[in-house]
């Protein structure tokens, strides 16, 4: 049984890079272009991992994380925020919302794979 992940980012090229990286780790990968779209998908589908951009239109990553954590089946699912933001206040807001990890863009695929292994061991 393969693991399932979702990448949430308003950039199609960033979603593609995350998708390809996660596929190398054996994931089936869903995509959403904003938090609201992701929440709509995740109401009817369970994933094992969420990789989410912070700055997106419609619903940002911090609010998406907060809303996912309010859903019973996503209380313990690893949520990694992927962003250009490196300010400590943003990281703190992410942690308070329930984020499991934080990766600064641009990133190397190996960085994402390492974080995935840390938050979701085999």
C-alpha positions in Angstrom: 0.0 0.0 0.0 1.6 3.3 -1.1 1.6 6.4 1.0 -0.3 9.4 -0.1 0.7 13.1 0.1 -0.7 16.4 -1.1 1.3 19.4 -2.3 -0.4 22.8 -1.9 1.1 25.7 -3.8 -0.1 28.4 -6.1 3.0 27.8 -8.3 2.5 24.9 -10.8 6.3 24.5 -11.2 6.7 24.2 -7.4 3.9 21.6 -7.1 5.6 19.6 -9.9 9.0 19.7 -8.2 7.5 18.6 -4.9 5.4 15.9 -6.7 8.4 14.5 -8.5 10.5 14.5 -5.3 7.7 12.7 -3.3 7.2 10.2 -6.0 10.8 9.2 -5.7 10.0 8.5 -2.0 7.1 6.2 -3.1 4.2 8.6 -2.6 1.1 9.0 -4.6 0.8 12.8 -4.8 -2.3 14.9 -5.0 -2.1 18.6 -5.9 -4.0 21.8 -4.9 -3.3 25.4 -5.9 -4.6 26.9 -2.6 -5.6 26.0 0.9 -9.3 26.1 0.2 -9.0 23.7 -2.8 -6.9 21.4 -0.6 -9.4 21.4 2.2 -12.1 20.5 -0.2 -10.1 17.5 -1.5 -9.0 16.4 2.0 -12.5 16.2 3.3 -13.1 13.1 1.3 -9.5 11.8 0.9 -7.0 10.9 3.6 -3.3 11.6 3.0 -0.2 10.7 5.1 1.7 13.9 4.5 0.9 17.6 3.6 3.4 19.9 2.0 2.0 23.4 2.0 3.2 26.8 0.8 2.6 29.7 3.2 1.9 32.6 0.9 -1.0 31.7 -1.4 -4.2 33.5 -2.6 -7.6 32.5 -1.2 -6.3 30.7 1.9 -2.7 30.8 3.1 -0.7 28.0 4.5 -1.0 29.0 8.1 -4.8 29.1 7.9 -4.8 25.9 6.0 -2.7 24.2 8.7 -5.0 25.6 11.4 -8.1 24.2 9.6 -6.5 20.8 8.9 -5.6 20.5 12.6 -9.3 21.1 13.4 -10.3 18.1 11.4 -10.1 14.8 13.5 -8.4 12.8 10.8 -5.6 15.4 10.4 -4.7 16.1 14.0 -1.5 14.0 13.8 -0.7 14.1 10.0 2.7 15.7 9.4 2.3 19.2 7.8 5.5 20.7 6.3 5.4 24.4 5.4 7.4 25.2 2.3 8.1 28.9 1.9 10.4 31.8 1.0 9.6 33.2 4.5 12.5 32.8 7.0 11.3 35.3 9.7 11.1 33.7 13.2 7.6 35.3 13.7 6.3 33.4 10.6 7.9 30.1 11.8 6.3 30.7 15.2 2.9 31.3 13.6 3.3 28.1 11.6 4.2 26.1 14.8 1.3 27.6 16.7 -1.0 26.6 13.8 0.3 23.0 14.1 3.0 22.7 11.4 5.4 19.8 11.9 8.3 21.3 9.8 9.4 24.2 7.8 11.5 24.3 4.6 12.9 27.5 3.0 12.5 27.9 -0.8 14.4 27.4 -3.0 15.2 23.9 -1.7 17.0 20.9 -3.0 15.0 17.7 -3.5 17.3 15.9 -1.0 16.3 18.5 1.7 12.6 17.6 1.2 13.4 13.9 1.3 15.3 14.3 4.5 12.5 16.2 6.2 9.9 13.6 5.0 12.0 10.8 6.5 12.2 12.7 9.7 8.5 13.5 10.1 7.2 10.3 8.5 9.6 7.4 9.1 9.0 4.2 7.1 
